[in-house]
Amino acid sequence: MDPRDPSPHLELVTSFTFEASHLLPHAPEYSKCRRLHGHSWKVEVHVTGAVDYETGWVMDYDEIKVAYAPVCDSLDHRNLNDIDGLENPTSEMIAVWIWERLVTKIPQLTCIVVHETCTARCAYSGHRA
């Protein structure tokens, strides 16, 4: 890459998994989601930025892993309803909860995607006024 050219902006996506149970206390009485059940959750952390000419990358993937590790420890093999801030642990609320814990550690964070199942997921890109 020629240092005189503007740095290309790229998006990095790193995936993580955790196992956890939950129930949705505000779901309709007839909903199966109101009963305690578990998922193999998948979380994608999206980071966007300019490529650094010296390193050749936007960010070291290991930095993302280090920032995410305490979040995973808080979620993995837990009942999500027992976690402060996740008393109603929908995919949407989990995405916001994770965002709030990572955005100060990863300033280039652009999106959190929470996969509840292999066909259902939620994406959160931060608060928009």
The 8 nearest C-alpha neighbors of each residue, nearest first, counted from 0:
[[1, 2, 52, 4, 6, 3, 55, 5],
 [0, 2, 3, 4, 5, 52, 6, 7],
 [3, 1, 4, 0, 52, 5, 6, 53],
 [4, 2, 1, 5, 0, 6, 52, 7],
 [5, 3, 2, 1, 6, 0, 7, 52],
 [6, 4, 7, 3, 2, 1, 49, 8],
 [5, 7, 49, 50, 4, 8, 51, 52],
 [6, 8, 49, 50, 5, 9, 48, 4],
 [9, 7, 49, 48, 50, 6, 47, 10],
 [8, 10, 47, 48, 7, 49, 11, 50],
 [9, 11, 47, 46, 12, 45, 48, 8],
 [12, 10, 46, 45, 47, 9, 13, 57],
 [11, 13, 45, 44, 43, 46, 10, 14],
 [12, 14, 44, 43, 11, 45, 15, 60],
 [15, 13, 43, 42, 44, 12, 41, 16],
 [14, 16, 42, 41, 43, 13, 17, 44],
 [17, 15, 41, 40, 42, 14, 39, 18],
 [16, 18, 75, 40, 39, 19, 41, 71],
 [17, 19, 39, 76, 75, 40, 38, 16],
 [20, 18, 76, 77, 37, 75, 78, 38],
 [19, 21, 37, 78, 36, 79, 38, 77],
 [22, 20, 79, 78, 35, 36, 80, 37],
 [21, 23, 35, 33, 34, 32, 24, 36],
 [22, 24, 33, 26, 25, 32, 87, 88],
 [25, 23, 33, 26, 22, 87, 86, 34],
 [26, 24, 23, 27, 87, 33, 28, 22],
 [25, 27, 23, 33, 24, 30, 28, 32],
 [26, 28, 30, 29, 25, 33, 24, 32],
 [27, 29, 30, 26, 33, 31, 25, 24],
 [28, 30, 27, 31, 33, 26, 32, 34],
 [31, 29, 32, 27, 33, 28, 26, 34],
 [30, 32, 33, 34, 29, 28, 35, 26],
 [33, 31, 30, 34, 23, 22, 26, 35],
 [32, 34, 23, 22, 31, 30, 26, 24],
 [35, 33, 32, 22, 31, 36, 23, 30],
 [34, 36, 22, 21, 33, 20, 37, 32],
 [37, 35, 20, 21, 34, 22, 38, 32],
 [36, 38, 20, 19, 21, 39, 35, 18],
 [39, 37, 40, 19, 18, 20, 115, 116],
 [38, 40, 18, 17, 41, 19, 16, 37],
 [39, 41, 115, 17, 16, 38, 114, 18],
 [42, 40, 16, 114, 15, 113, 17, 39],
 [41, 43, 113, 15, 14, 112, 16, 114],
 [44, 42, 14, 112, 13, 111, 12, 45],
 [43, 45, 111, 13, 12, 110, 14, 42],
 [46, 44, 12, 110, 109, 11, 108, 111],
 [47, 45, 108, 11, 107, 109, 10, 12],
 [48, 46, 10, 107, 9, 11, 109, 108],
 [49, 47, 8, 57, 9, 107, 50, 10],
 [48, 50, 8, 6, 7, 57, 51, 9],
 [49, 51, 57, 56, 6, 7, 55, 52],
 [50, 52, 55, 53, 56, 54, 57, 49],
 [53, 51, 55, 54, 50, 2, 0, 6],
 [52, 54, 51, 55, 56, 50, 2, 0],
 [55, 53, 56, 51, 52, 50, 57, 58],
 [56, 54, 52, 51, 53, 50, 57, 58],
 [57, 55, 50, 54, 58, 51, 59, 52],
 [56, 58, 50, 48, 49, 51, 59, 9],
 [59, 57, 56, 60, 62, 48, 63, 50],
 [58, 60, 61, 62, 56, 57, 63, 54],
 [61, 59, 63, 62, 58, 64, 13, 11],
 [60, 62, 64, 59, 63, 65, 58, 66],
 [63, 61, 65, 60, 64, 59, 66, 58],
 [62, 64, 66, 60, 61, 65, 67, 59],
 [63, 65, 61, 67, 62, 66, 68, 60],
 [64, 66, 62, 68, 63, 67, 61, 69],
 [67, 65, 63, 64, 68, 62, 104, 101],
 [66, 68, 64, 70, 65, 69, 63, 71],
 [67, 69, 71, 65, 70, 66, 64, 72],
 [70, 68, 72, 71, 67, 73, 66, 65],
 [71, 69, 73, 67, 68, 72, 74, 97],
 [70, 72, 74, 68, 73, 69, 75, 67],
 [71, 73, 69, 70, 74, 75, 68, 76],
 [72, 74, 70, 71, 75, 69, 77, 82],
 [75, 73, 71, 72, 77, 76, 70, 79],
 [74, 76, 17, 18, 77, 72, 71, 19],
 [77, 75, 19, 18, 74, 78, 17, 20],
 [78, 76, 19, 75, 74, 79, 20, 18],
 [77, 79, 20, 21, 80, 81, 19, 76],
 [78, 80, 21, 81, 82, 77, 20, 85],
 [79, 81, 86, 78, 85, 82, 21, 88],
 [82, 80, 79, 78, 86, 83, 85, 77],
 [83, 81, 85, 79, 80, 84, 86, 78],
 [84, 82, 85, 81, 86, 80, 79, 96],
 [83, 85, 86, 82, 96, 87, 88, 92],
 [86, 84, 88, 87, 82, 80, 83, 79],
 [85, 87, 80, 88, 84, 81, 82, 83],
 [88, 86, 85, 23, 89, 80, 24, 92],
 [89, 87, 85, 92, 86, 93, 80, 79],
 [88, 90, 92, 91, 87, 93, 23, 85],
 [91, 89, 93, 92, 121, 113, 94, 88],
 [90, 92, 89, 94, 93, 121, 95, 123],
 [91, 93, 95, 89, 94, 90, 88, 96],
 [92, 94, 96, 90, 91, 95, 88, 97],
 [93, 95, 91, 97, 92, 96, 113, 111],
 [96, 94, 98, 92, 93, 97, 99, 91],
 [97, 95, 93, 99, 94, 98, 92, 100],
 [96, 98, 100, 94, 99, 95, 93, 101],
 [99, 97, 95, 101, 100, 96, 102, 94],
 [100, 98, 96, 97, 101, 102, 95, 103],
 [99, 101, 97, 98, 102, 96, 103, 70],
 [102, 100, 104, 98, 103, 99, 105, 97],
 [101, 103, 105, 104, 106, 98, 99, 108],
 [104, 102, 101, 105, 106, 100, 99, 108],
 [103, 105, 101, 102, 106, 66, 100, 63],
 [104, 106, 102, 107, 108, 103, 101, 63],
 [105, 107, 108, 102, 103, 104, 101, 46],
 [108, 106, 46, 105, 47, 109, 48, 102],
 [109, 107, 46, 106, 105, 45, 102, 110],
 [110, 108, 46, 45, 124, 47, 107, 111],
 [111, 109, 124, 45, 123, 108, 44, 112],
 [110, 112, 44, 123, 122, 43, 94, 45],
 [111, 113, 122, 43, 121, 42, 123, 114],
 [112, 114, 42, 121, 120, 94, 41, 90],
 [115, 113, 120, 41, 116, 40, 119, 42],
 [114, 116, 40, 120, 119, 113, 38, 90],
 [117, 115, 119, 118, 114, 40, 38, 120],
 [116, 118, 119, 114, 115, 120, 41, 40],
 [119, 117, 116, 120, 114, 115, 121, 113],
 [120, 118, 116, 115, 114, 117, 121, 113],
 [119, 121, 114, 113, 115, 112, 118, 122],
 [120, 122, 113, 112, 91, 90, 114, 123],
 [123, 121, 112, 111, 113, 110, 124, 120],
 [124, 122, 111, 110, 125, 94, 112, 95],
 [125, 123, 110, 109, 111, 122, 126, 98],
 [126, 124, 123, 127, 110, 98, 109, 95],
 [125, 127, 128, 124, 123, 95, 98, 99],
 [126, 128, 125, 124, 123, 109, 95, 110],
 [127, 126, 125, 124, 123, 95, 109, 99]]
